[in-house]
């Protein structure tokens, strides 16, 4: 049978219907995942087309996965971060949803306080255990969508659950059926999809759920969970590691529309961000993230990174307010006492700071030479320099101008105050100093050289 593909507008043969392969022994892909060695990345050169959806967006798991690796947030902290997230996502709701726990009294208090804010975006969703009581709980709170864990690799089905594939499928179907019964929109978390038998279990399972969804008249969403960070974005990689292959397979062979596909990645192999972008490129509308990437083990996809990826891929921020990223980072540092590694892109202390004197000399002429973009305009974070024995006259002059905001009458590397400060700094390092100069030390030295001349702007 021939049908017209609505995306490509080309004739296609009717798609093959994959059936569950109920194996006796688990398929652990030992050639790819030997465990005693680094995982392998095999290629079969089967390439799938880029198919970026018309609409793409970001979802958040800061208050769910992000709470599994740090001390729980207080309700007040969650409310404050939720409001900042809403500001960051803008009126179009590019940050579309945020996921909450509901089990403790504090979890429910935070959720209810965020609901009372009446914000359109992000929509509040939950993550619950697969039980009818939990479905009724979230329905009574007023939640429309909830995440449900449906582990799909044989590592989980055989080793953790102690089931066969058929037993796992039937168990999951009965649980999701209960969600439909109470009118809750399920979001199925396909845990460990990058170690799962994709065409032997995942696609047949998703096909069954899609049919059940149509019968119930309630849409079902699928979160593709790269639980261990094994996914790779490269074209031509074999399943189950191929991010393009996973997204294409669910879209093409299980008829899951783009708006029902969401990628959830981890950063175990430094690929969280590029895998999220690949999921967008190959047909998933949503990428699930957490603020600062805080999450299990090496963390989730940093939400602020996907804000930048969105703007890069779309050529527009679409109403997002990236300067709020700096507010979020400041809140984590000052209020939550969370230490952000200094080199972290966009939020770390040093992300737009230069130490080399030759770089500072270039920045004195034009900050664009060594700054990734106008960080002051976009993130409310002016480019800066640190001062040490390698900073040179240019670095010292740049620091003075930046620190004292001397926009109208900046000093140059030829000014006496700069030369005098360099002499004092050089003397310290000659005596054995090895650390970077602090702002307070530099202020004190400048006061000695030019009493009362320079003051920090309030």
N, C-alpha and C positions, 0 to 999 in steps of 0.2 A: 504494500500500500504506500502511495506517495502522499506526502503532506508538505505544506509550505512552512518553512521556518520563519516565524514572524520577526526575528531579529535580522537574519541574513537575507530574507525574502527569496530564498532559493528552495528548490524542491529537494526533499530528503526522503530516503527510504524509511519506513516505519522503524522505530527504535527497538532494539533487542530487549526483551524483558528478562532481567536477571532473577534467578531463583536462589533461595537460601541454600548454601552448601553446609549441611550439618555434619561436620567432620568429627571423627572419633578422637583425634589428637589435635591439640592447639597448633596453629600456624604462628610461630614466633619470629619468623623471618630471620633465622639465625645467620644467613649469609650477609644480611644487612646490619643486624644488631647482635654481634657476637658476645656482647657484654664485657668480655675480658679485653676487648680492643675498642678503638674509636669507631663509632658507627660509619658504615660505608655509604657512599652516594653513587649508586649505579645508574647508568643511562640506558634507555632503550630507543631514544631519538624519536619518540612519538610526541608530536607537538600539537598543542591545542591553540585555537585562536584567542587573541586578546579580545575581550568582550566587556569593556567598562560599562556598567549600568548608567542609565541617564541620571539617576539620583544615588549618591553615596553619602554615608554619614558615619558618625562615631557613636559608640555606646560605651558605657562606663561600668566598671566593677570595683571601684575604689572601696565601697562599703561592704563588699562581699569578699572577693578574692584578695583585695588589698588589705583586708583586716586579718587575713590568715597568716601574716608574716610580721605583725607588729602588735603592740598593745592596742586594744580596742579603742576606737574613738569614743569620746563622750557624745551624747546627743547634741550638745551645743556646738561641738566641733564639726559634727556631720552637717548640721544646719548651715553653719558658716561656709563650709567647703561646697555644699550643694548650691548655695546662692552664687558663689564665685564661679562654679561650673556653668550655671545658667547664664551668667554674664558673658563668660568666655564663648559659649556656643552661639550667642546672638539670637535675634528674633526668629531666624529661619530654623532654629533648632538643629544645627549641624551636630551638636552633641544631643542625640535624640532620646536616649534612655539612660537611667542609672539603676543599678541593681543593689538590693538591700537584703540582709538577713532579717528574719522575723522571730527568732526563737527566744531571745532574752527580753526582759522587760525594757532594757535600754535600747535594744534594736527596734522594738515596736514604738517606743517613745520618739526615737529619732525619725523613723519613717512617718509617723503621724504628724510631727512638727513640720517636716518637709512638705507633706501633703497640704497642710494648713496654709503654706505660703501661697498656694494657688498659682504657681508658675506653670506655664504651658510646657516648657522644656527645662530639663529632661523629664520624660515620663518616668514615673517610679515603677519599677518591676521588682520581683523578688526571686529568691532561690530557696527551694524547700526540699524536704525529703519527699520521696514518692509515696505519699499516703493520702487517703481521702480526707482525713482530719486536717492535714496541712492545706489541702486545696480549699476546704471550707473556711479555714482560718484566713487565708489571703482574700478569698471572695468577700468575707464579712468585713474585712478592712477596707475593701473597695478597690483592690488591685485587679487589673484586667489580664495581666500576663505574668507568668512565673516560669523560672527555669527548673528543669527536671533532669537529673543525672541519668544518662543512659550510656553506660560504658560500652564501647564497641570493639575493643581489641580482644584477642584471645588471652592476652596477659590478664585482663580484668575478668573476662567471662569465665575462663577455666580456673585461673589461679586465685582470684579474689572472691568471685561469686560462687565458684564451685558448680557451675551450670554448663550445659551444652549450649550451642548457639540457638537451637530451637527453643530451649527452655528460657533463655535470656530474652529472645524476641517476644515470646508469649507473655512473659512477666512484664516487660516494658509496655506491651500493647494494653494489658489489663490496667496498668497504672495510668497510662495516658487516657484510656477510656474513662477513668474516674474523673480526670480533669475536665473532659468534655461534658460529663454528666452534670457537673456543678457550674458549667459555663465559663471556665477559665481557659484562656488562650495559652497553650503550652509552648515553651521554648525548649526543645530537646537538646541537651548538651551531649554531643557525641564525643565522649571522653576518649582520649588516646587514639584519635582517628589516624595519626601518622604511624601507628603500628598495627592498624586493623586490616583485615582482609576486605578490601574495598568492594570488590564485585561479588565476593562470596558471602558477605554479611551486611555491610553498610548500605549498599544500594538496595538490596531486597528489603531490608528493614525499613528504609525511608519510603520505598514504594508502598509498603503495607500501611505506614502511618499516613501517607498522602491520601490513600483511598479512605481510611477511617476519617480523616479530616473532612473530606468532601461529603461523606455521609452525615457527619455531625454538623456541617455547616459552620465550622469554626476553623480558622486558619492555624497551621502549625509552623513554627519557625525552627530552623536547625542551626545550632551553634557548632561550628567545626572546631573542636578543641585540640590544639596541638599541645597536649598536656606536658610533654617532656621537651618541647622545643626542637623536635627532630625535623620539622618541615623545612624544605628548601625551595627557593623561588625560581630556580633555573629551569629553562625550557628543556624538554627532552629527558627529564629524570623519571625513573620508574616509580610507580606507586609502591608502598604507601607514603613515601616521603614527599612526593610532588605536590606542592600547593596548587599550581595551575591544574594538575590532573584531578585533584580532589574537588575543586570548585567546578570545573567543567563537567566532571562525572555526575555530580549531584544535580547540576543544572540540566544536563543533556539526557542523562539516562534515568533520572528520577523525577524529572519535570518540576524541580523546585525553582520557583521564580526568584530572581535576584534579591527582591526585597525580603525574602524569607531566609536568606543565607547570611550568616554572620561568622566572622573568623575570630577566634580567641587564641592568641599565641603566647608562648613563654620564651625567655631570652637565654636559655641554657647554652646555645651555640652562637650567640650574638646575632641572631637573625630575626628577632621579634618584629622590628619595624619593617624590614624589607619583605618579610612574609605577609604582613598586614597589607602593604601596598600591592603585593602580587595578588592577594585575594580580591582587592578592588579591581585590579586590572583584568582579571579573568572571570569576573561576573558576580561577585558578592557585593551587596550594597553596604553592609555594616562591618566595621572592625571594632572589636571590643578591647578596651584599654583601661588603665588605672592611672590616677594622678601620680606623676614622677615614676611610673612603672613599678610602683611598690606592689609586691605580690609574692606568691609562693616561690621559694628557692631564689632563682636569679631574677624573678619579677615578671610582670606582664609587659605588654606593649605600652610605652609611656604615652599618655593621652596628649601631652603637649607636642610630642613628636608627630603624631598623626594630624594635629592641627596644621603643622608645617607641611606635611606630606599632602594634605588636602589642597592647601593653597598652591603648592608646587604643581600638582597634577591638574588642577582646575584653572589656575591662573588668576584666582581670586580668593579672598578670605570669606566671601559670601556672608558678610555681616558679622563674622566672628571678631572678637576683641582680644588679640594676642597679648596686649599689655597686662591683661588679667593673669597671665601665666606668671609674671613677676610677683604679683600680689599673692598668688597661691604659694609660690616658693618661699616668699617672706613669711607667710603664715606658718608653713611647716617648720622653718628655722626658728622663728621667734616664739611662737605660741606652742607648737608641738615638740620643740627641742629636737627635731629630727635633723640629723647631719646629712646634708646632700653632698656627695663627693664633689670636690672643687671643679673637676674637669667635665662635669655633666653638661651636655649641650643644653642651651637655652636657660637653665636654672642654676647651674653651678657658679660659684664665686669667680672662677677663672675662665668661663667659657668665652668671654670676649676681652680677656686681659692678656697683654703681651709682656714678656720679661726681657726679650732681646733688645739691646740698644738700637741695632740696625732696623728692627721692625718699628720701634718707637719713632725713629727718624722719619720713616715712611709715613707713619700715622700723623706726624706733625704736619706733613705736606698735604696729606689727604687720607682720612681714616679708612676710606674704601679700599685702600691698597691692602690692608691686613685685617679688615673686619668683614664678617661673612655677609652682612647686609646692614642697613641702618638700624642697629639694635636699639638706639635711643628712641627713634620714631615708632618702631614696631613693638618693642618689648619694654620700653621705658627703662632701658639699661644702656647708658652711654658706654662706649668702648673705653677701656682703662689700661693702665700699665702698672707693674710693680717695680719697685726700686731696689737694686742691689749693686754689686760691684760690676755687673755686666750691662747696666742700663745706659751708661754714657750720658752725655750732656742732653741729648734729645729726649731720652727717657725721663730724666729728672724734670726737664721743662714741661713735658707732656703731663706728668703727674701734678705739678704745681697748677697748671692751667685747668686741669680736670678737677682737682680737689677743691680749689678755691673759686671755681667757676669764673675764670677770667676771660669771658667771651669777648668783651669789648676791647680789652687791652692785654692780650696774652704776652707772657714772657717768651723769649727765644733762647735757644741754646747758647747764645752769645752774651746774655745778660750776666751781670756780676753775681746776682743772687744764685743763679744756676751753677756758676763756676765755684762759688764759695761752698755751696751745699755738696757738690761733688768732692771737693777736697776733704770735707769732714767725713763723708761716707767712705772714701778711699782709705782714709786713715784707720777707720774702724776695721775694715777688711784686712788691712795690713797687719793689724794687731791680732788677727785670728778669727774674726767673725765669719760665720758661714750661712746665717739665715737671712731671709729677705727683711728689709726695713719695714717696720709697721707704720701706719699713718700717724699714730701718736708720736713716735720718735721723730719722724720727719717734721711734724708741726713744731716740735720743741726746738729742733735745729734751726728751722726757719725763723722762729721767734728770737733766737740768739743772734742770727745774722741781720734781721730786719725787724726790730721790736715794734709791734703794733701795726705793721704794714699790711699783713695778710690776715683776713678773718674768714671763717667758713660762713657761707650764706645760710641764713635760717630759712 
